[in-house]
């Protein structure tokens, strides 16, 4: 999803060739897979649109007008679609079946990333401008708590009964108590940690340090850094894991996608559009369970 070029690159995973580019309106960023896996929704924030793509073929299926969708996700029970409107400072709750608006929150400046508790009761949304993590109760549609986690928080992940949030302006990942928002510990990962991902086998946490230009592999229990993969001045952002174990990384500052071998540390690059952001692999469709951008 090329945020700086209003396009989505469709890449052959075997040959690494760009097959075609799908036009969007202005700024495609992140994605969400529909509960029945028949549609891939691509958020076009400043275009005020959700673009709909066939997740198997990459065929464009049209778009729907929606207010400033930046980051988005379906709740694990498939009842709601939660959308962070970064520019308009909203968190919008939509019904998953017809995308009708249920509730609009105004929780702070620049809502960025999000994740959910496994029972779908709570969402956790980072506010980049406010330096906070906000939790919403999706049963009664109220705000549960607001926690000061540090400057410019971004990626959010529910992990082992806690919430992890990348704090770009303070160079750490904060572990947060989901009950009350208290910060339990801070883990230094590099300069400008932007997003955090768990591998499908749950053996490794990956954190992309977008400003420092590295991807780090963490022990998912101790958070000890096992290995650092350098992407100098490339701005690594979102990742996806292929069935062969290769890690696909968008490089925001290089107009490329990298395909990393985590064993050797070597990688190949694919030229795409300006400011590549979110990435979705069609091979994820064969994986059981909920498919989201954060929990791969």
N, C-alpha and C positions, 0 to 999 in steps of 0.2 A: 504494500500500500504506500504509494509515493506521495507523501503529504505535500511536498513542494512542487508537484507537477500535475496534480489533479488526474491521476491515473492509477490503475492497478496492473502490475506486471504478472502475466501468467507464464510460469516457467516449467519446462520439462525437467523433472527431478533426475532423470537418467542422463540426459545429454547436457544439462545446465544451460540450455538455450531458451531465450525469451521467445515464446510462441506468438504472443500478441499483447497489446496494452488496452485495457478497458478504460474508456474515459469516465471520469466523475465530474462533479461540478467545480470543487475548489480544493478540498483538503482531506482526503481519505486518511484515516489514522488507525483505528482498531476494528476488531470484528467480533461477532457472536454467531454461533451456530444455532439454528432453530432447534427446538426440542425434538422434532421428528427427523432432524438431519437433512431435510430437503432443501433448505435455504441457508446461505451464508449472508449475514447482514454485515455490510461494511459501512462504518460511520464516516460521514463526510461533514465535519463540524461546521466550518464556516459556510458550507453549501447548504446547511439545514436539510440534510437528506440522509436516508438510509438506502444504500444501493444493495440490490438483491442479486446474488450470483448463485448459479447452480454449483454446489460444492464439489461435485464429481467431475464436471467438465470445464468449469470456469466460464460458462456461458452467462452473459448478462441477462437478467430477468426484469429489469426496470428499477425504479426507485420510489420511495415514499417520503413525503415531506415530514420532517420532524425537527424540533428545535435543537440546534447546536449539539448533535451527538458526537462526543469525543471518545470516551471510554464507555463500554456497555457490557452487560452480562445478564443472562437468564438465571433466575434462582434455581437451585438444585431440584426443587419440586416442580419446575417449569410453569409456575403460576404467574410470575412477573418478569418483565424486562426492566432492569434498572439502568438509567442513562445518566452519566455525568456530563453536564453542559459547561465546559471549561470557560468559554467566553461569556456566557450569560449568568454564571454563578448559580445554576440550578442543579439539583438532583431530582430527576423525574422518574416516577414509578408508572410503568405502563402494564396493562394486561398483556400476557404473552400471546393469547389467542387472537386478539384483534388489534393490538397496539393502541388501545384507547387509554388516555391519560387517567390515572387513578389519584395520584398525589404529586404535588410539587413542593420540594423543600428548597429553602434558601439558606444553606448552612455555613457559607463562608466564601472566600475568594478562590476562584480557579479550581473547582472540583476536578480531580485528575483520574486516579485509578480506583479500583474497587474489588472486593471479593465478599463471600458470604459464609455464614456458619453452615455446616452440613445439613442442619435441619431446616434451613431456609428462613428462620425467624429473624435473623439479623443481617444487615449489610454493614460493611466497613468501607468508608470512602475518604480518600486523602484530599486535602485542600492545599494546593501548592502555595497560594498567596497568603493564606491564613496560618500556615505552619501547623495544621491540626489534622487529626484523624477523627472522623465523626462516625458514630454508629447509629443506625436507624432500626427501629422495631418494625418489621414488615407485617406483623399481625395487626397491630393497632395504629400503624402509620404515625409513629411519633419518634422524636429524637431521644435516644437513650443517654448518650454522653458525648462530650467533645473533649479531646485530649490534645494538649500541646506536645507534639512529638519532635519538633525541630524544624529548621528552615527548609522549605521547598520539598515536602514529602511527595512521593510519586507511587511506585509500584506497591501493591498490597496482595498478601497471600495468607489465607487460613492454613495453619500448619501445626500439627500435633496439639490441637486444642488451644493454640494461641494465634495471634495475628502478627504477621511480619509486615513492616512498612519501610521502604527505602527512603532515606532522608538525604536528598541530594546535596543540600546546603551544609550538611554537617558530616558527610562522609561515613555514615554508618547505617546499618539496618537495625531498626528498633523492634524488639519483641514486646508486644502489648498484651495485657490481660483483657480478654474480650468482655469480661463481666463489668469492669469499671474504667477501662482505658488507661490504667497505670502502666508506665513503661517499666518492664521488668529487667531488661538489659539492652545494651547497645553494642553492636558488633561492627568493628571497623572492617570494611571490605575494599576500600580504595577511594579514589576521588570521584564524587558525584554518582553514587549508586542510584540507578534509575528504576530497575525492574528486577523481580525475583521470580524464579521458576522452579518447579519440582519435576524431576524426570518421571516418566511413566512407571518405572519400577521403584520409585520413591527412594532411590539410593543416593541421590545427589541433589543439592540445591545449587542453582546457578544464579549469580547476581551480575548484572551488566553495569559496570562503572562507566557511564556514558562520557563523563567529562575526562576522567583519567585514561580512558581508552583501554579497558581490559574486561575480560570475563573471568570471574572467579568461581571455582567449584568448592562448595562447602560440605562438610559432614552435616547431614540433615538433623542430627541430634545434638552434637556438641557445638556446631557452627564453626569448627576449626577449618581454616582454609587448607584444602588439599592441593590445589594447583591454581596458578594464575596464567591465563592465556592473553598475551598482549595483542591489542589492535590499535597501534599507535595513531593518535589523532583521527580515529575513524568513527568514534561515537557509537559503539555497540549499544543496541537498544533492545528490541524484542527477539525472542528465539523460539524455535520449534525443533523437536527431536524426530529424526527420520527413523524408519524401521531398522535401518542398518546401524543405528547408534550415532550417525553423523548429526552435528548440531548446526542448524541453519540460523544465522545471525544477521539481522539488518544493521547496516553501518550507515547511520544517519548523516555523517559528515563526508562520506566518500561516494555516494550514489551507487552503492553496491550491496549485494548480499554475500555473506561468506558462508562456506560450507566447511565446518571444522571437524577434523578427526580428533576426538578428545584423548585418544591414546598417544598419537604421535605429536599432537599439537600443531600440525600443519593444516593449512586451509587453502581452498580455492575460492575465487571471487567471481561473481556474476554481475555485470553492469546492468543497472535498472534505472529508475528515475531519480529525481531530486528528493532528498530527505526521506529515504525508505523507512517505514515505521512498523506497522503490524505485519505479521506473516502467518499464513495458514498453509499447512500441508494436507493434501487430500488423503494421504495415507492414514491420517488420524481418524478417518471415518470408520475404519475397521477395528478401532480400539473400543472395548466395552466401557461403559460408564459415561459420565458427563464429560464432554469435550469443551474446555475453555482455554482462553489464551494463557492464563497463569498456570493452571494445573494441567500440564501436558499429558 
